[in-house]
Amino acid sequence: MSTVDYPATVARCFAGTRDSVPQARAWLGRTLAKQGVTRSVGDDAALVLSELATNAATHTRSAGPFGSYTVRVDLTQDRLVISVEDAGGPHHPHITTPDDLPDPLTESGRGLAMVALYATRWWTTGNSNGRTITAELATS
């Protein structure tokens, strides 16, 4: 386990494709392991990042072979903040309800609800020209 000088901040840009999501998740896992973050917190963070990165690579102007999104990780002794900055889009991110889904068995539409379950809080900033979705997780 590494010792960390807090706060620690790292960021990396990824291609705006769904294929980049596993790459982002693996990068996060390596980064958090180097910082000495517990596996449990790392697993929760990987799930949160998967949802945020998938949204960026699917529902925003970042999607596509020439688009990109940036993942930023801010770590302090008691919290981990994951931010995904994308190129924005016409739809504002929101948690869907069962009534919003055309089919209750659909595989999409639940990502931000999952983020809300794992994060102590989450929020968005920006607009249709560029947006950042941020989730905060407790590390202790």
N, CA, C and O atoms as a MOPAC input file, in Angstrom:
PM7 MOZYME 1SCF
protein

 N      0.84600 1    -1.17400 1     0.00000 1
 C      0.00000 1     0.00000 1     0.00000 1
 C      0.89100 1     1.23700 1     0.00000 1
 O      1.88800 1     1.28900 1     0.71900 1
 N      0.54200 1     2.19400 1    -0.77900 1
 C      1.29400 1     3.44100 1    -0.87200 1
 C      0.81300 1     4.42900 1     0.17600 1
 O     -0.33300 1     4.38300 1     0.62300 1
 N      1.71200 1     5.32100 1     0.55600 1
 C      1.28200 1     6.43600 1     1.38300 1
 C      0.99300 1     7.60100 1     0.45000 1
 O      1.63400 1     7.75400 1    -0.59000 1
 N      0.04600 1     8.39800 1     0.82500 1
 C     -0.43200 1     9.46800 1    -0.05200 1
 C     -0.28300 1    10.80900 1     0.63400 1
 O     -0.59500 1    10.95400 1     1.81600 1
 N      0.19000 1    11.77400 1    -0.10500 1
 C      0.13300 1    13.15000 1     0.35500 1
 C     -1.20200 1    13.71300 1    -0.10500 1
 O     -1.42500 1    13.89800 1    -1.30200 1
 N     -2.08300 1    13.98300 1     0.83700 1
 C     -3.41900 1    14.47800 1     0.49500 1
 C     -3.39400 1    15.98000 1     0.33900 1
 O     -2.58300 1    16.63400 1     0.99400 1
 N     -4.22400 1    16.55100 1    -0.48100 1
 C     -5.09100 1    15.86000 1    -1.44100 1
 C     -4.30300 1    15.40400 1    -2.66600 1
 O     -3.26200 1    15.97200 1    -2.99700 1
 N     -4.81100 1    14.37900 1    -3.32600 1
 C     -4.22000 1    13.86100 1    -4.55600 1
 C     -5.22100 1    14.06500 1    -5.69000 1
 O     -6.40600 1    13.76800 1    -5.53100 1
 N     -4.75800 1    14.56500 1    -6.82500 1
 C     -5.61900 1    14.80000 1    -7.97800 1
 C     -4.94100 1    14.26500 1    -9.22700 1
 O     -3.76600 1    14.53600 1    -9.47700 1
 N     -5.69600 1    13.50300 1   -10.00800 1
 C     -5.21400 1    13.00900 1   -11.29800 1
 C     -6.34500 1    13.14700 1   -12.30800 1
 O     -7.52000 1    13.16600 1   -11.94000 1
 N     -5.98100 1    13.24400 1   -13.58200 1
 C     -6.98500 1    13.34000 1   -14.64200 1
 C     -6.45100 1    12.67200 1   -15.89300 1
 O     -5.24100 1    12.60500 1   -16.10800 1
 N     -7.36600 1    12.17900 1   -16.71500 1
 C     -6.97900 1    11.56700 1   -17.98200 1
 C     -8.13000 1    11.69700 1   -18.96800 1
 O     -9.30200 1    11.62600 1   -18.59900 1
 N     -7.76700 1    11.88900 1   -20.22000 1
 C     -8.74000 1    12.01500 1   -21.30600 1
 C     -8.90100 1    10.65700 1   -21.98700 1
 O     -7.93100 1     9.92100 1   -22.16700 1
 N    -10.14700 1    10.33600 1   -22.36600 1
 C    -10.45500 1     9.07600 1   -23.04200 1
 C    -11.25300 1     9.35400 1   -24.30800 1
 O    -11.97700 1    10.34500 1   -24.39500 1
 N    -11.11300 1     8.46800 1   -25.28400 1
 C    -11.89500 1     8.57200 1   -26.52100 1
 C    -13.37400 1     8.45600 1   -26.18500 1
 O    -13.75000 1     7.72600 1   -25.26800 1
 N    -14.20000 1     9.15900 1   -26.91200 1
 C    -15.64000 1     9.18000 1   -26.64400 1
 C    -16.37600 1     7.99200 1   -27.22400 1
 O    -17.40400 1     8.15500 1   -27.88100 1
 N    -15.85900 1     6.80100 1   -26.98800 1
 C    -16.50900 1     5.58000 1   -27.46100 1
 C    -16.79600 1     4.67400 1   -26.27700 1
 O    -16.14900 1     4.77100 1   -25.23500 1
 N    -17.75900 1     3.80500 1   -26.44500 1
 C    -18.08100 1     2.87100 1   -25.36400 1
 C    -16.92100 1     1.92100 1   -25.08700 1
 O    -16.78400 1     1.40700 1   -23.97700 1
 N    -16.07700 1     1.68700 1   -26.10900 1
 C    -14.90400 1     0.82700 1   -25.90300 1
 C    -13.92500 1     1.41700 1   -24.90100 1
 O    -13.10600 1     0.68900 1   -24.34000 1
 N    -13.99400 1     2.72100 1   -24.66800 1
 C    -13.05800 1     3.36100 1   -23.73900 1
 C    -13.47700 1     3.16800 1   -22.27800 1
 O    -12.66700 1     3.38100 1   -21.37600 1
 N    -14.70200 1     2.77800 1   -22.03800 1
 C    -15.18200 1     2.67000 1   -20.65000 1
 C    -14.37600 1     1.64900 1   -19.84700 1
 O    -13.96900 1     1.96200 1   -18.72800 1
 N    -14.12500 1     0.44300 1   -20.36400 1
 C    -13.27000 1    -0.48000 1   -19.59700 1
 C    -11.85700 1     0.07300 1   -19.37500 1
 O    -11.24300 1    -0.18700 1   -18.34000 1
 N    -11.34600 1     0.83100 1   -20.34200 1
 C    -10.02400 1     1.43800 1   -20.18400 1
 C    -10.04600 1     2.46100 1   -19.04100 1
 O     -9.12500 1     2.50900 1   -18.22600 1
 N    -11.09100 1     3.26400 1   -18.99100 1
 C    -11.21500 1     4.26100 1   -17.91700 1
 C    -11.33300 1     3.57200 1   -16.56300 1
 O    -10.72200 1     3.99700 1   -15.58300 1
 N    -12.12000 1     2.50800 1   -16.52000 1
 C    -12.30400 1     1.77200 1   -15.27400 1
 C    -10.97900 1     1.15300 1   -14.81100 1
 O    -10.65400 1     1.20600 1   -13.62500 1
 N    -10.21600 1     0.57000 1   -15.73400 1
 C     -8.92600 1    -0.03800 1   -15.37800 1
 C     -7.94000 1     1.02700 1   -14.90100 1
 O     -7.21200 1     0.81600 1   -13.93100 1
 N     -7.92000 1     2.17400 1   -15.58700 1
 C     -7.04500 1     3.27600 1   -15.16600 1
 C     -7.39700 1     3.71700 1   -13.74500 1
 O     -6.51300 1     3.93000 1   -12.91600 1
 N     -8.69200 1     3.85200 1   -13.47400 1
 C     -9.11500 1     4.25300 1   -12.13200 1
 C     -8.67800 1     3.22800 1   -11.10300 1
 O     -8.16800 1     3.59200 1   -10.04300 1
 N     -8.87200 1     1.94900 1   -11.40200 1
 C     -8.47700 1     0.90700 1   -10.45900 1
 C     -6.99500 1     0.94900 1   -10.12500 1
 O     -6.61100 1     0.84300 1    -8.96000 1
 N     -6.15700 1     1.10700 1   -11.16000 1
 C     -4.70900 1     1.19900 1   -10.92300 1
 C     -4.36900 1     2.45100 1   -10.11100 1
 O     -3.54600 1     2.41000 1    -9.19600 1
 N     -5.01200 1     3.55200 1   -10.46200 1
 C     -4.74700 1     4.81600 1    -9.77200 1
 C     -5.10300 1     4.71800 1    -8.29400 1
 O     -4.32300 1     5.12500 1    -7.43300 1
 N     -6.27900 1     4.18000 1    -8.00600 1
 C     -6.71500 1     4.08900 1    -6.61000 1
 C     -5.87400 1     3.08800 1    -5.82200 1
 O     -5.58400 1     3.30700 1    -4.64600 1
 N     -5.48200 1     1.99100 1    -6.46900 1
 C     -4.63600 1     1.00700 1    -5.78100 1
 C     -3.29400 1     1.63600 1    -5.40400 1
 O     -2.78700 1     1.40100 1    -4.30700 1
 N     -2.72200 1     2.42700 1    -6.30100 1
 C     -1.45200 1     3.10300 1    -6.00300 1
 C     -1.60600 1     4.07700 1    -4.84100 1
 O     -0.65200 1     4.33500 1    -4.10600 1
 N     -2.81400 1     4.61600 1    -4.68100 1
 C     -3.06100 1     5.58600 1    -3.60800 1
 C     -3.43800 1     4.90500 1    -2.29700 1
 O     -3.62800 1     5.57800 1    -1.28400 1
 N     -3.54800 1     3.58400 1    -2.30400 1
 C     -3.85900 1     2.86500 1    -1.07900 1
 C     -5.34000 1     2.83100 1    -0.73100 1
 O     -5.69600 1     2.56400 1     0.41700 1
 N     -6.20800 1     3.09700 1    -1.70200 1
 C     -7.65600 1     3.05100 1    -1.46500 1
 C     -8.08700 1     1.58900 1    -1.33400 1
 O     -7.61400 1     0.73500 1    -2.08400 1
 N     -8.96800 1     1.30100 1    -0.39900 1
 C     -9.41500 1    -0.07200 1    -0.17900 1
 C    -10.11300 1    -0.62600 1    -1.41400 1
 O    -10.67000 1     0.12100 1    -2.21900 1
 N    -10.07100 1    -1.93400 1    -1.54800 1
 C    -10.70900 1    -2.58400 1    -2.70200 1
 C    -12.20800 1    -2.31600 1    -2.73500 1
 O    -12.78000 1    -2.12700 1    -3.80800 1
 N    -12.84200 1    -2.29900 1    -1.58400 1
 C    -14.27800 1    -2.04500 1    -1.51500 1
 C    -14.63300 1    -0.67000 1    -2.09100 1
 O    -15.55200 1    -0.54200 1    -2.90000 1
 N    -13.89900 1     0.34200 1    -1.66500 1
 C    -14.13300 1     1.69200 1    -2.18700 1
 C    -13.78600 1     1.73500 1    -3.67200 1
 O    -14.49000 1     2.36600 1    -4.46000 1
 N    -12.69800 1     1.06300 1    -4.05100 1
 C    -12.30100 1     1.01400 1    -5.45300 1
 C    -13.35300 1     0.36400 1    -6.33500 1
 O    -13.60000 1     0.81900 1    -7.45100 1
 N    -13.97800 1    -0.70600 1    -5.83500 1
 C    -15.04400 1    -1.36800 1    -6.60000 1
 C    -16.24700 1    -0.44600 1    -6.78100 1
 O    -16.81600 1    -0.36200 1    -7.86900 1
 N    -16.62900 1     0.24300 1    -5.70800 1
 C    -17.74500 1     1.19500 1    -5.81100 1
 C    -17.40700 1     2.32200 1    -6.78800 1
 O    -18.24100 1     2.72900 1    -7.59600 1
 N    -16.17300 1     2.81600 1    -6.70000 1
 C    -15.74500 1     3.89300 1    -7.59400 1
 C    -15.74600 1     3.43200 1    -9.04800 1
 O    -16.11900 1     4.19800 1    -9.93700 1
 N    -15.33500 1     2.19000 1    -9.30000 1
 C    -15.33200 1     1.65200 1   -10.66200 1
 C    -16.74800 1     1.58900 1   -11.22500 1
 O    -16.96600 1     1.90800 1   -12.39400 1
 N    -17.70500 1     1.18300 1   -10.40500 1
 C    -19.09200 1     1.13600 1   -10.86200 1
 C    -19.59200 1     2.53700 1   -11.19400 1
 O    -20.21900 1     2.74700 1   -12.23200 1
 N    -19.31700 1     3.48500 1   -10.32000 1
 C    -19.74700 1     4.87400 1   -10.55300 1
 C    -19.11700 1     5.41600 1   -11.82900 1
 O    -19.80600 1     6.00500 1   -12.66200 1
 N    -17.81800 1     5.21900 1   -11.98400 1
 C    -17.16100 1     5.70700 1   -13.19100 1
 C    -17.71300 1     5.02600 1   -14.43700 1
 O    -17.89300 1     5.67800 1   -15.46500 1
 N    -17.98000 1     3.74600 1   -14.36300 1
 C    -18.54900 1     3.04000 1   -15.52300 1
 C    -19.83700 1     3.70100 1   -15.98800 1
 O    -20.04600 1     3.89100 1   -17.18600 1
 N    -20.68600 1     4.04500 1   -15.05600 1
 C    -21.95800 1     4.67400 1   -15.41900 1
 C    -21.74600 1     6.07000 1   -15.99400 1
 O    -22.35500 1     6.41900 1   -17.00500 1
 N    -20.89300 1     6.86900 1   -15.36500 1
 C    -20.67000 1     8.23500 1   -15.84200 1
 C    -19.97300 1     8.24100 1   -17.19700 1
 O    -20.33400 1     9.02500 1   -18.07400 1
 N    -18.98300 1     7.37900 1   -17.37600 1
 C    -18.26400 1     7.31800 1   -18.65000 1
 C    -19.15700 1     6.77200 1   -19.75900 1
 O    -19.09700 1     7.24600 1   -20.89400 1
 N    -19.97700 1     5.78700 1   -19.44200 1
 C    -20.90900 1     5.24900 1   -20.44300 1
 C    -21.87900 1     6.32700 1   -20.88700 1
 O    -22.18000 1     6.44100 1   -22.07500 1
 N    -22.36600 1     7.11100 1   -19.95200 1
 C    -23.26000 1     8.21900 1   -20.32700 1
 C    -22.54800 1     9.20300 1   -21.24400 1
 O    -23.12200 1     9.64300 1   -22.24000 1
 N    -21.30800 1     9.55600 1   -20.92300 1
 C    -20.55900 1    10.49800 1   -21.75100 1
 C    -20.33800 1     9.94900 1   -23.15400 1
 O    -20.41600 1    10.68800 1   -24.13500 1
 N    -20.06100 1     8.64600 1   -23.24700 1
 C    -19.76300 1     8.02300 1   -24.53200 1
 C    -21.01600 1     7.59500 1   -25.28800 1
 O    -20.92100 1     7.06400 1   -26.39500 1
 N    -22.18100 1     7.82200 1   -24.70300 1
 C    -23.42600 1     7.39300 1   -25.34200 1
 C    -24.38500 1     8.55100 1   -25.59500 1
 O    -24.98900 1     8.63200 1   -26.66400 1
 N    -24.53000 1     9.44100 1   -24.62400 1
 C    -25.60400 1    10.43600 1   -24.65900 1
 C    -25.14900 1    11.87600 1   -24.86300 1
 O    -25.96500 1    12.79200 1   -24.75400 1
 N    -23.86700 1    12.10100 1   -25.15600 1
 C    -23.37900 1    13.47600 1   -25.27600 1
 C    -22.66800 1    13.67400 1   -26.61100 1
 O    -22.47900 1    12.73300 1   -27.38200 1
 N    -22.28700 1    14.89300 1   -26.85700 1
 C    -21.51700 1    15.19100 1   -28.07400 1
 C    -20.10200 1    14.62500 1   -28.01700 1
 O    -19.38100 1    14.65600 1   -29.01400 1
 N    -19.70800 1    14.11700 1   -26.87900 1
 C    -18.40400 1    13.45000 1   -26.77300 1
 C    -18.40900 1    12.10300 1   -27.48300 1
 O    -17.35000 1    11.58800 1   -27.84200 1
 N    -19.58400 1    11.53300 1   -27.68800 1
 C    -19.69700 1    10.21000 1   -28.29400 1
 C    -19.18700 1    10.22700 1   -29.73100 1
 O    -19.46300 1    11.15500 1   -30.49100 1
 N    -18.45400 1     9.20900 1   -30.08000 1
 C    -17.97800 1     9.09200 1   -31.44400 1
 C    -16.47600 1     9.02200 1   -31.53500 1
 O    -15.77400 1     9.29500 1   -30.56100 1
 N    -15.97800 1     8.65600 1   -32.70200 1
 C    -14.54200 1     8.40700 1   -32.85100 1
 C    -13.66100 1     9.64100 1   -32.65900 1
 O    -12.48200 1     9.50000 1   -32.33400 1
 N    -14.19900 1    10.83800 1   -32.85100 1
 C    -13.38000 1    12.04300 1   -32.69200 1
 C    -13.70100 1    12.79600 1   -31.40200 1
 O    -13.08700 1    13.82300 1   -31.11300 1
 N    -14.64800 1    12.29500 1   -30.63700 1
 C    -15.01100 1    12.92500 1   -29.37000 1
 C    -14.14900 1    12.38900 1   -28.23600 1
 O    -13.40700 1    11.42000 1   -28.39500 1
 N    -14.26500 1    13.03900 1   -27.10100 1
 C    -13.53100 1    12.57900 1   -25.92200 1
 C    -14.22700 1    13.07400 1   -24.66700 1
 O    -15.06000 1    13.98000 1   -24.70600 1
 N    -13.86400 1    12.45900 1   -23.56300 1
 C    -14.30200 1    12.91900 1   -22.24700 1
 C    -13.11100 1    12.81700 1   -21.30600 1
 O    -12.17900 1    12.04900 1   -21.54700 1
 N    -13.15100 1    13.59200 1   -20.24500 1
 C    -12.05200 1    13.62100 1   -19.28300 1
 C    -12.53900 1    13.14000 1   -17.92900 1
 O    -13.58300 1    13.57200 1   -17.43900 1
 N    -11.77600 1    12.24800 1   -17.33600 1
 C    -12.05100 1    11.75600 1   -15.98400 1
 C    -11.06500 1    12.43400 1   -15.03900 1
 O     -9.85700 1    12.44600 1   -15.27700 1
 N    -11.60500 1    12.99300 1   -13.96800 1
 C    -10.77300 1    13.62200 1   -12.93300 1
 C    -11.09800 1    12.94200 1   -11.60700 1
 O    -12.25900 1    12.68700 1   -11.28700 1
 N    -10.05200 1    12.65900 1   -10.85200 1
 C    -10.19400 1    12.00400 1    -9.55400 1
 C     -9.51500 1    12.88300 1    -8.51500 1
 O     -8.33600 1    13.21000 1    -8.64200 1
 N    -10.26000 1    13.26100 1    -7.49400 1
 C     -9.73600 1    14.03300 1    -6.36700 1
 C     -9.90100 1    13.18200 1    -5.11700 1
 O    -11.00600 1    12.74600 1    -4.79200 1
 N     -8.80400 1    12.95000 1    -4.42600 1
 C     -8.81300 1    12.07400 1    -3.26600 1
 C     -8.30000 1    12.81500 1    -2.04400 1
 O     -7.22600 1    13.41600 1    -2.07100 1
 N     -9.07900 1    12.76700 1    -0.97400 1
 C     -8.63300 1    13.26300 1     0.32400 1
 C     -8.68900 1    12.09000 1     1.29700 1
 O     -9.02900 1    10.97500 1     0.90100 1
 N     -8.36300 1    12.32600 1     2.55500 1
 C     -8.35500 1    11.23600 1     3.52400 1
 C     -9.72800 1    10.61400 1     3.72400 1
 O     -9.82400 1     9.43500 1     4.06400 1
 N    -10.79000 1    11.38300 1     3.52100 1
 C    -12.11700 1    10.84000 1     3.81200 1
 C    -13.08800 1    10.82000 1     2.63800 1
 O    -14.23000 1    10.38800 1     2.79500 1
 N    -12.65200 1    11.28200 1     1.45200 1
 C    -13.57100 1    11.24700 1     0.32300 1
 C    -12.84300 1    11.10500 1    -0.99600 1
 O    -11.67800 1    11.47600 1    -1.14300 1
 N    -13.57000 1    10.55700 1    -1.94400 1
 C    -13.09900 1    10.36500 1    -3.30400 1
 C    -14.11900 1    11.03800 1    -4.21300 1
 O    -15.30900 1    10.72900 1    -4.15200 1
 N    -13.66200 1    11.94600 1    -5.04600 1
 C    -14.54800 1    12.66400 1    -5.95700 1
 C    -14.15900 1    12.29800 1    -7.38100 1
 O    -13.01200 1    12.48000 1    -7.78900 1
 N    -15.12000 1    11.78300 1    -8.12900 1
 C    -14.92100 1    11.39300 1    -9.52100 1
 C    -15.75100 1    12.32100 1   -10.38600 1
 O    -16.95900 1    12.44900 1   -10.18900 1
 N    -15.10300 1    12.96900 1   -11.34500 1
 C    -15.80100 1    13.87100 1   -12.26700 1
 C    -15.55200 1    13.41000 1   -13.69500 1
 O    -14.44100 1    13.01700 1   -14.05100 1
 N    -16.60300 1    13.46400 1   -14.50700 1
 C    -16.48200 1    13.17300 1   -15.93300 1
 C    -16.96500 1    14.39600 1   -16.68800 1
 O    -18.12700 1    14.78900 1   -16.58800 1
 N    -16.06100 1    14.98800 1   -17.44000 1
 C    -16.37900 1    16.17300 1   -18.23500 1
 C    -16.56300 1    15.74800 1   -19.68900 1
 O    -15.69700 1    15.09700 1   -20.27300 1
 N    -17.70800 1    16.12700 1   -20.26600 1
 C    -17.98100 1    15.76500 1   -21.65000 1
 C    -18.31700 1    17.00900 1   -22.46400 1
 O    -18.26300 1    18.12900 1   -21.95600 1
 N    -18.65900 1    16.80300 1   -23.71600 1
 C    -18.93100 1    17.92000 1   -24.62700 1
 C    -20.38100 1    18.38300 1   -24.58600 1
 O    -20.80600 1    19.15100 1   -25.44900 1
 N    -21.13700 1    17.93400 1   -23.61100 1
 C    -22.52300 1    18.37500 1   -23.47700 1
 C    -23.44300 1    17.69400 1   -24.47600 1
 O    -23.03700 1    16.80600 1   -25.22600 1
 N    -24.66500 1    18.12500 1   -24.46400 1
 C    -25.67000 1    17.55500 1   -25.35000 1
 C    -27.01400 1    18.16900 1   -25.06700 1
 O    -27.15000 1    18.99600 1   -24.16500 1
 N    -28.01100 1    17.76900 1   -25.83300 1
 C    -29.31600 1    18.40900 1   -25.71100 1
 C    -30.10300 1    18.02400 1   -24.45500 1
 O    -31.04300 1    18.72400 1   -24.07900 1
 N    -29.73300 1    16.93000 1   -23.81100 1
 C    -30.50700 1    16.44000 1   -22.66500 1
 C    -29.74200 1    16.65100 1   -21.36600 1
 O    -28.54700 1    16.36700 1   -21.28700 1
 N    -30.43800 1    17.15100 1   -20.34900 1
 C    -29.83300 1    17.33000 1   -19.03700 1
 C    -29.87000 1    15.98700 1   -18.29800 1
 O    -30.91600 1    15.33800 1   -18.25900 1
 N    -28.75500 1    15.56600 1   -17.71700 1
 C    -28.73700 1    14.29100 1   -16.98900 1
 C    -29.72000 1    14.31100 1   -15.81800 1
 O    -29.80600 1    15.29300 1   -15.08000 1
 N    -30.44800 1    13.22800 1   -15.66500 1
 C    -31.39200 1    13.10600 1   -14.55500 1
 C    -31.63000 1    11.63300 1   -14.25000 1
 O    -31.39400 1    10.76200 1   -15.08700 1
 N    -32.09200 1    11.37900 1   -13.06000 1
 C    -32.43800 1    10.01300 1   -12.67400 1
 C    -33.80100 1     9.68600 1   -13.26800 1
 O    -34.76700 1    10.42900 1   -13.09200 1
 N    -33.86000 1     8.57200 1   -13.96700 1
 C    -35.13700 1     8.14400 1   -14.52500 1
 C    -35.93600 1     7.38600 1   -13.47300 1
 O    -35.37700 1     6.76800 1   -12.56700 1
 N    -37.21500 1     7.44600 1   -13.61100 1
 C    -38.11700 1     6.68300 1   -12.75300 1
 C    -38.64800 1     5.51500 1   -13.56900 1
 O    -38.52400 1     5.52300 1   -14.79300 1
 N    -39.23300 1     4.51900 1   -12.93300 1
 C    -39.80100 1     3.40900 1   -13.69800 1
 C    -40.82000 1     3.88000 1   -14.74600 1
 O    -40.95500 1     3.25900 1   -15.80000 1
 N    -41.53000 1     4.96600 1   -14.45900 1
 C    -42.50400 1     5.47600 1   -15.42800 1
 C    -41.83200 1     6.07300 1   -16.66300 1
 O    -42.45900 1     6.17200 1   -17.71700 1
 N    -40.55100 1     6.47500 1   -16.54400 1
 C    -39.82100 1     7.04400 1   -17.68000 1
 C    -39.37600 1     5.97900 1   -18.67000 1
 O    -39.12100 1     6.28900 1   -19.83400 1
 N    -39.27900 1     4.74100 1   -18.23300 1
 C    -38.74100 1     3.68100 1   -19.08000 1
 C    -39.85100 1     3.05900 1   -19.92900 1
 O    -40.89300 1     2.67500 1   -19.39800 1
 N    -39.63500 1     2.95800 1   -21.24100 1
 C    -40.66500 1     2.38600 1   -22.10400 1
 C    -40.89700 1     0.90500 1   -21.83800 1
 O    -41.99600 1     0.39800 1   -22.05800 1
 N    -39.87600 1     0.21900 1   -21.37100 1
 C    -39.96300 1    -1.20800 1   -21.09200 1
 C    -39.25800 1    -1.45700 1   -19.75600 1
 O    -38.08500 1    -1.11200 1   -19.61300 1
 N    -39.94400 1    -2.04400 1   -18.78100 1
 C    -39.31700 1    -2.24700 1   -17.46900 1
 C    -38.09400 1    -3.16800 1   -17.51500 1
 O    -37.30900 1    -3.18500 1   -16.56700 1
 N    -37.91900 1    -3.92600 1   -18.58600 1
 C    -36.78300 1    -4.83000 1   -18.70300 1
 C    -35.64000 1    -4.24600 1   -19.53000 1
 O    -34.64400 1    -4.92400 1   -19.78300 1
 N    -35.78300 1    -2.98900 1   -19.95000 1
 C    -34.72700 1    -2.36700 1   -20.74500 1
 C    -33.41600 1    -2.32800 1   -19.96700 1
 O    -33.41600 1    -2.21900 1   -18.74000 1
 N    -32.29200 1    -2.41800 1   -20.69200 1
 C    -30.97900 1    -2.44800 1   -20.04600 1
 C    -30.39900 1    -1.06300 1   -19.81500 1
 O    -29.34100 1    -0.94900 1   -19.19600 1
 N    -31.03500 1    -0.02800 1   -20.27800 1
 C    -30.47700 1     1.30700 1   -20.08300 1
 C    -31.47300 1     2.17200 1   -19.31800 1
 O    -32.64400 1     1.82400 1   -19.16500 1
 N    -30.96800 1     3.32000 1   -18.83900 1
 C    -31.84000 1     4.25500 1   -18.15200 1
 C    -31.74600 1     4.24100 1   -16.64400 1
 O    -32.46400 1     4.97800 1   -15.96900 1
 N    -30.86600 1     3.40600 1   -16.10500 1
 C    -30.76900 1     3.30500 1   -14.64600 1
 C    -29.41400 1     3.74600 1   -14.09400 1
 O    -29.17700 1     3.64600 1   -12.89100 1
 N    -28.53100 1     4.22900 1   -14.95400 1
 C    -27.16200 1     4.53400 1   -14.54900 1
 C    -27.04500 1     5.55200 1   -13.44100 1
 O    -26.35200 1     5.31300 1   -12.45200 1
 N    -27.71600 1     6.69300 1   -13.58600 1
 C    -27.59900 1     7.71900 1   -12.54900 1
 C    -28.28700 1     7.30300 1   -11.25100 1
 O    -27.89700 1     7.75500 1   -10.17400 1
 N    -29.29400 1     6.45600 1   -11.33900 1
 C    -29.90200 1     5.92700 1   -10.11300 1
 C    -28.88500 1     5.07000 1    -9.36200 1
 O    -28.82800 1     5.09600 1    -8.13300 1
 N    -28.07800 1     4.30900 1   -10.11300 1
 C    -27.03600 1     3.50200 1    -9.47400 1
 C    -25.95700 1     4.40500 1    -8.87700 1
 O    -25.46700 1     4.14700 1    -7.77700 1
 N    -25.58800 1     5.45700 1    -9.59600 1
 C    -24.61300 1     6.41200 1    -9.06500 1
 C    -25.12400 1     6.98100 1    -7.74400 1
 O    -24.37600 1     7.07200 1    -6.77100 1
 N    -26.39000 1     7.35900 1    -7.71300 1
 C    -26.97300 1     7.93600 1    -6.49900 1
 C    -26.95200 1     6.94700 1    -5.33300 1
 O    -26.84800 1     7.36200 1    -4.17900 1
 N    -27.04900 1     5.65500 1    -5.61500 1
 C    -27.00100 1     4.65100 1    -4.54900 1
 C    -25.60400 1     4.50800 1    -3.94900 1
 O    -25.46800 1     4.29500 1    -2.74400 1
 N    -24.58200 1     4.62100 1    -4.76600 1
 C    -23.21100 1     4.41200 1    -4.30500 1
 C    -22.52300 1     5.68100 1    -3.82800 1
 O    -21.62800 1     5.62100 1    -2.98400 1
 N    -22.92700 1     6.81600 1    -4.35200 1
 C    -22.28800 1     8.08500 1    -3.99200 1
 C    -22.97600 1     8.70300 1    -2.78300 1
 O    -24.17500 1     8.51700 1    -2.57600 1
 N    -22.20200 1     9.44600 1    -1.98200 1
 C    -22.81700 1    10.17900 1    -0.88500 1
 C    -23.60000 1    11.36700 1    -1.43300 1
 O    -24.56900 1    11.82500 1    -0.82700 1
 N    -23.15900 1    11.86100 1    -2.60100 1
 C    -23.91000 1    12.88100 1    -3.33600 1
 C    -23.36500 1    12.94200 1    -4.74900 1
 O    -22.23900 1    12.51800 1    -5.00600 1
 N    -24.16500 1    13.46900 1    -5.66500 1
 C    -23.72100 1    13.67200 1    -7.03800 1
 C    -24.38600 1    14.92800 1    -7.58000 1
 O    -25.44200 1    15.33700 1    -7.09800 1
 N    -23.75800 1    15.54400 1    -8.59700 1
 C    -24.29600 1    16.77600 1    -9.15200 1
 C    -23.76000 1    16.99500 1   -10.56300 1
 O    -22.80800 1    16.34800 1   -10.99900 1
 N    -24.39700 1    17.91700 1   -11.25100 1
 C    -23.94200 1    18.28500 1   -12.59300 1
 C    -23.68400 1    19.78800 1   -12.63800 1
 O    -24.32800 1    20.56500 1   -11.93400 1
 N    -22.73800 1    20.17800 1   -13.47400 1
 C    -22.49000 1    21.58000 1   -13.76600 1
 C    -22.33600 1    21.70200 1   -15.27500 1
 O    -22.04600 1    20.71900 1   -15.95700 1
 N    -22.52600 1    22.88400 1   -15.78400 1
 C    -22.36800 1    23.10700 1   -17.21200 1
 C    -23.70500 1    23.18600 1   -17.91600 1
 O    -24.75000 1    23.36900 1   -17.29200 1
 N    -23.65000 1    23.04200 1   -19.23600 1
 C    -24.85700 1    23.16900 1   -20.06000 1
 C    -24.71500 1    22.30600 1   -21.30500 1
 O    -23.87900 1    21.40300 1   -21.34300 1
 N    -25.52100 1    22.57500 1   -22.31800 1
 C    -25.51000 1    21.74600 1   -23.51300 1
 C    -24.20300 1    21.84600 1   -24.30300 1
 O    -23.95500 1    21.02200 1   -25.18400 1
 N    -23.37300 1    22.82900 1   -24.00600 1
 C    -22.09700 1    22.98200 1   -24.70400 1
 C    -20.93400 1    22.29600 1   -23.99700 1
 O    -19.84100 1    22.20100 1   -24.55600 1
 N    -21.14900 1    21.82800 1   -22.80300 1
 C    -20.12200 1    21.14100 1   -22.02400 1
 C    -20.62300 1    20.91700 1   -20.61700 1
 O    -21.16000 1    21.83000 1   -19.99000 1
 N    -20.45300 1    19.71900 1   -20.12400 1
 C    -21.04300 1    19.39100 1   -18.83200 1
 C    -20.07700 1    18.51800 1   -18.04000 1
 O    -19.31400 1    17.73700 1   -18.60900 1
 N    -20.12300 1    18.66200 1   -16.72900 1
 C    -19.36700 1    17.79500 1   -15.83200 1
 C    -20.34800 1    17.16200 1   -14.85600 1
 O    -21.14600 1    17.84700 1   -14.21600 1
 N    -20.27200 1    15.86000 1   -14.75700 1
 C    -21.05300 1    15.13500 1   -13.75100 1
 C    -20.06200 1    14.63100 1   -12.71300 1
 O    -19.05300 1    14.00900 1   -13.04400 1
 N    -20.37100 1    14.91200 1   -11.45400 1
 C    -19.45800 1    14.61000 1   -10.35700 1
 C    -20.16200 1    13.74900 1    -9.32400 1
 O    -21.33200 1    13.96300 1    -9.00600 1
 N    -19.43300 1    12.77500 1    -8.80800 1
 C    -19.95100 1    11.91700 1    -7.73400 1
 C    -18.91500 1    11.87000 1    -6.62100 1
 O    -17.71300 1    11.78000 1    -6.87200 1
 N    -19.39700 1    11.93300 1    -5.40700 1
 C    -18.52100 1    11.89400 1    -4.23400 1
 C    -18.79600 1    10.61700 1    -3.45800 1
 O    -19.94900 1    10.27600 1    -3.19500 1
 N    -17.73100 1     9.91300 1    -3.09500 1
 C    -17.83900 1     8.69400 1    -2.32100 1
 C    -17.02400 1     8.83400 1    -1.03800 1
 O    -15.97500 1     9.47800 1    -1.02700 1
 N    -17.50600 1     8.23800 1     0.02400 1
 C    -16.74900 1     8.21300 1     1.27900 1
 C    -15.65500 1     7.16300 1     1.15900 1
 O    -15.86800 1     6.11400 1     0.55000 1
 N    -14.48900 1     7.43000 1     1.73200 1
 C    -13.39100 1     6.45800 1     1.68900 1
 C    -13.19600 1     5.76200 1     3.02000 1
 O    -12.35000 1     4.87500 1     3.13600 1
 N    -13.96100 1     6.14700 1     4.02300 1
 C    -13.81300 1     5.48900 1     5.33100 1
 C    -15.15300 1     5.08000 1     5.87800 1
 O    -15.22800 1     4.51200 1     6.96800 1

